[in-house]
Amino acid sequence: MSKKVLVLAETREGALRNVSFEAIAAAKQISGGGEVVAVLLGDSVSEFGAELVNCGADRVITVEHPHLKSYTSDGYGQAFMAVIEQENPEGIVFGHTAVGKDLSPKIASKLQAGLISDVTTIEGEGEDAVFVRPIYSGKAFEKKTIKEGITFVTVRPNNIAPLPREERSGEVSSLVVDITNLRTIISNVVRKSAEGVDLSEAKVIVAGGRGVKSADGFAPLQELANLLGGAVGASRGACDADYVDYSLQIGQTGKVVTPDLYIAAGISGAIQHLAGMSNSKVIVAINKDPEANIFKVADYGIVGDLFEVVPMLTEEFRKVM
Ligand SMILES: Cc1cc2nc3c(=O)[nH]c(=O)nc-3n(C[C@H](O)[C@H](O)[C@H](O)COP(=O)(O)OP(=O)(O)OC[C@H]3O[C@@H](n4cnc5c(N)ncnc54)[C@H](O)[C@@H]3O)c2cc1C
């Protein structure tokens, strides 16, 4: 049986987040030839409708309201539930983002639906779809299916390939929802971390640890990240030492990332750090201690002083880019 699947499409700083396209690809697979409907919530989001159609959505529904400018679980919850009531879907896909992680349990409990979170691979399609997700901080994987009711999943950013972008036609409609009785209204958002590539969606991450020794020590890492179109991340050691903000922390109590390339400089490779990055596609470790634990998960290990190796890498990459 083919399914109608709703996707929560997220925007950030005036653009659609990549995970929205990945969620559409996941929804296509879950739908088994059915319909994929992308849902856009915000104060002014209809301009993104066509792009979602070009990336595989059969239809787009927008809910626009001043109270949806910033995420609140109350506001988004009311808006998304209104779309569910109108559409009566058999499947729902969210990105496993801060918003998706917060909103999905709320919606699942309202629907009395099962929820499979942090999915990294989907095997099969439609009724036969099996969802693969990491457990025990990425040391093992489990496979799950939903036997009855709505198939509700969140997908980890950077794992499911988006569909090829092509000119397509699909309806973009709006739904008017009265957002009321909000317990929280966000009046202003002040960003703590620097602008740039979103860490959880970055294809390349250059991460530094306590071995970077100071805030200024992160400058060569930032230079390499900028050259590769990536983002800078950090171990908790570097955050605790106040070299960088905690928003850059990767690991068990920080962000979980799966970039194509993860360069770890001056990071020992504690189990809690590995929990956030060991599923990266290619890992390069730079550490002056040949016994450092990070080398156990690295595809390429460079034993040396990061202050010599990182600028050298930047110079070499510059020659070929
Ligand atoms: C409950 C809990 C949750 C945690 N969550 C996280 C988490 O989410 N993320 C996280 O990262 N940690 C987490 N930790 C902390 C973790 O256990 C480690 O303490 C931390 O990851 C160490 O950071 P580090 O590798 O930067 O520092 P260190 O362990 O001090 O390692 C620094 C490394 O830099 C190398 N080095 C030094 N100078 C140079 C140089 N010039 N060139 C090259 N290499 C050099 C050293 O050889 C060393 O290997 C958590 C801990 C607990 C208890």
The ligand as a MOL file (V3000), in Angstrom:
LIG
                    3D

  0  0  0     0  0            999 V3000
M  V30 BEGIN CTAB
M  V30 COUNTS 53 58 0 0 0
M  V30 BEGIN ATOM
M  V30 1 C 29.4090 12.6170 30.9670 0
M  V30 2 C 30.4850 13.1320 30.0580 0
M  V30 3 C 30.1200 13.6520 28.8230 0
M  V30 4 C 31.1150 14.1220 27.9560 0
M  V30 5 N 30.7490 14.6170 26.7270 0
M  V30 6 C 31.7180 14.9880 25.8680 0
M  V30 7 C 31.3820 15.4270 24.5400 0
M  V30 8 O 30.2150 15.5360 24.1660 0
M  V30 9 N 32.3940 15.7560 23.7090 0
M  V30 10 C 33.7190 15.6750 24.0790 0
M  V30 11 O 34.5900 15.9870 23.2610 0
M  V30 12 N 34.0430 15.2790 25.3190 0
M  V30 13 C 33.0920 14.9440 26.2210 0
M  V30 14 N 33.4470 14.5760 27.4730 0
M  V30 15 C 34.8540 14.7840 27.9080 0
M  V30 16 C 35.7960 13.6890 27.4450 0
M  V30 17 O 35.7930 12.6360 28.3900 0
M  V30 18 C 37.2250 14.2460 27.3190 0
M  V30 19 O 37.6080 14.7940 28.5690 0
M  V30 20 C 37.3890 15.3100 26.2520 0
M  V30 21 O 36.8420 14.8520 25.0200 0
M  V30 22 C 38.8780 15.5970 26.0690 0
M  V30 23 O 39.0280 16.6430 25.1540 0
M  V30 24 P 40.3620 16.7280 24.2790 0
M  V30 25 O 40.5450 15.4800 23.5040 0
M  V30 26 O 40.3210 18.0100 23.5560 0
M  V30 27 O 41.4880 16.9210 25.4170 0
M  V30 28 P 42.6220 15.9470 25.8950 0
M  V30 29 O 42.1120 14.6140 26.2900 0
M  V30 30 O 43.4090 16.7260 26.9090 0
M  V30 31 O 43.5120 15.7150 24.6010 0
M  V30 32 C 44.3020 16.6900 23.9900 0
M  V30 33 C 45.1060 15.9920 22.9080 0
M  V30 34 O 45.8400 16.9560 22.1780 0
M  V30 35 C 47.0900 16.3850 21.8300 0
M  V30 36 N 48.0010 17.5080 21.5740 0
M  V30 37 C 48.4810 18.4080 22.4640 0
M  V30 38 N 49.2270 19.3320 21.8320 0
M  V30 39 C 49.2120 19.0050 20.5180 0
M  V30 40 C 49.7990 19.5760 19.3420 0
M  V30 41 N 50.5370 20.7110 19.4200 0
M  V30 42 N 49.6090 18.9620 18.1650 0
M  V30 43 C 48.8770 17.8250 18.0690 0
M  V30 44 N 48.2890 17.2440 19.1460 0
M  V30 45 C 48.4480 17.8360 20.3410 0
M  V30 46 C 47.4690 15.5070 23.0200 0
M  V30 47 O 48.3890 14.4890 22.6260 0
M  V30 48 C 46.0890 14.9600 23.4130 0
M  V30 49 O 45.8530 13.7180 22.7810 0
M  V30 50 C 32.4720 14.1000 28.3520 0
M  V30 51 C 32.8110 13.5700 29.5980 0
M  V30 52 C 31.8270 13.0950 30.4370 0
M  V30 53 C 32.2420 12.5140 31.7770 0
M  V30 END ATOM
M  V30 BEGIN BOND
M  V30 1 1 1 2
M  V30 2 1 2 3
M  V30 3 2 2 52
M  V30 4 2 3 4
M  V30 5 1 4 5
M  V30 6 1 4 50
M  V30 7 2 5 6
M  V30 8 1 6 7
M  V30 9 1 6 13
M  V30 10 2 7 8
M  V30 11 1 7 9
M  V30 12 1 9 10
M  V30 13 2 10 11
M  V30 14 1 10 12
M  V30 15 2 12 13
M  V30 16 1 13 14
M  V30 17 1 14 15
M  V30 18 1 14 50
M  V30 19 1 15 16
M  V30 20 1 16 17
M  V30 21 1 16 18
M  V30 22 1 18 19
M  V30 23 1 18 20
M  V30 24 1 20 21
M  V30 25 1 20 22
M  V30 26 1 22 23
M  V30 27 1 23 24
M  V30 28 2 24 25
M  V30 29 1 24 26
M  V30 30 1 24 27
M  V30 31 1 27 28
M  V30 32 2 28 29
M  V30 33 1 28 30
M  V30 34 1 28 31
M  V30 35 1 31 32
M  V30 36 1 32 33
M  V30 37 1 33 34
M  V30 38 1 33 48
M  V30 39 1 34 35
M  V30 40 1 35 36
M  V30 41 1 35 46
M  V30 42 1 36 37
M  V30 43 1 36 45
M  V30 44 2 37 38
M  V30 45 1 38 39
M  V30 46 1 39 40
M  V30 47 2 39 45
M  V30 48 1 40 41
M  V30 49 2 40 42
M  V30 50 1 42 43
M  V30 51 2 43 44
M  V30 52 1 44 45
M  V30 53 1 46 47
M  V30 54 1 46 48
M  V30 55 1 48 49
M  V30 56 2 50 51
M  V30 57 1 51 52
M  V30 58 1 52 53
M  V30 END BOND
M  V30 END CTAB
M  END
